[in-house]
Amino acid sequence: MMNIMKRKAAEAIPKYIIYFLSAISIAVIIFIFVFVFYKAAPVIGESGVKILTKGGFDSQINEAVNQAFYSPDEEPMLSFGFLGLIWGTLITTLSALLFAALMGIGAAIIICEYTSGWISSMLISVVRLLASVPSVVFGLIGIITVVPLIESLFVNVDMQIEYIEYFYMSGRNLLSAAVVLTFMIVPTVVSLSVDALNAVPHINKETGYSFGMSKFRVIYKIILPDARSGITAGVMLGAGRGIGEAIAVSMVCGGIGLLPQASFGFINFLAPTLPLAASIINKSEAMGLFAAEAALFTSAALLLTIGAVLSIGSKLVEKRMRRMAGHDE
């Protein structure tokens, strides 16, 4: 009897350790959300819905800094508009995600279906190694290669003169940020897509071949539909990394939170941009000044909100896809 009780106690210890560590993780997440929103509350309370509907973040930060130094007795300027930053975040991430999904899923298909043995293992090892490369390295490569390339391909003196009253056109722009972000997201998409494709039961593929289907049709009609929930999870995880990326993007984006103009067309991609995460890096020298600090914490609060919505949304999408595919919950 005593031995049974000891055995049950020994089996219960790992379970309670896991519960304890899970509770700590949940508490840390709650603390981060509460702390960030508490620090952002002055700007959120003062600006209200204007946060989402108005721009001008760069000039507003400068105004807040100047007021802190030259008019410290006045009420702090807490009215900010983040529309330009939200635009920069969404369009940069979506552009990068589109290309990363096409490249990543295609690369995963090649690794899983068109290579085998040591070649496949080597390729997936290289991909996972790329996923661990620090973001600052991507930023440095972007400055050395992507920025000059885009400037030479798309920017000329006539264009700089034409748009000088709106912004200074150079190789550091939205397009450069999207290109750098694409190559940062691709390894994540490839890695998770490979796992999803490898999880497709071999008998499903053999069934397709037994009916005389070509390799391409087996991939398109059987493998991809069976793996789509895992592939979707990989793409959504890549989106999460893209939205939260700061260092590399801040090095090539141009650092100005401009609003797009429909009349500019493609030129909007050659304009400087400033995503939410990059704004925290670019304006970090203003930390310590009450209004500017609250504004930067508001950027962080918006990022947390977008990330939480994206995470919950990806889970719902994955569940729905699994249900549609006939998998058990």
Secondary structure, DSSP 8 states (H G I E B T S, - for coil): -HHHHHHHHHHHHHHHHHHHHHHHHHHHHHHHHHHHHHHHHHHHHHHTTHHHH---HHHHHHHHHHHHHH-TTS--------HHHHHHHHHHHHHHHHHHHHHHHHHHHIIIII--HHHHHHHHHHHHHHHTS-HHHHHHHIIIIIHHHHHHHH--HHHHHHTTTT----S-SHHHHHHHHHHHHHHHHHHHHHHHHHTS-HHHHHHHHHTT--HHHHIIIIIHHHHHHHHHHHHHHHHHHHHH--HHHHHHSBS------GGGGGGGGGS-B--HHHHHHHTGGGTTSHHHHHHHHHHHHHHHHHHHHHHHHHHHHHHHHHHHTT---
